[in-house]
Amino acid sequence: DQRATVKALGLGKIGTSVLKNDTPTIRGMIHKVEHLVKVEKVEA
């Protein structure tokens, strides 16, 4: 369910942003809802 995936990523309302570690699990979740979110890679 896309709604549950977005919530599991820590996103809620429009305009919300979160930082996540680059793991296979997170990548899979992003791939599932990539049409709903914008992803940017941040160098630490």
Summary of the structure (lengths in Angstrom):
residues: 44
radius of gyration: 10.1
end to end distance: 31.4
largest distance: 31.4
contacts: 70
relative contact order: 0.22
helix: 36%
strand: 0%
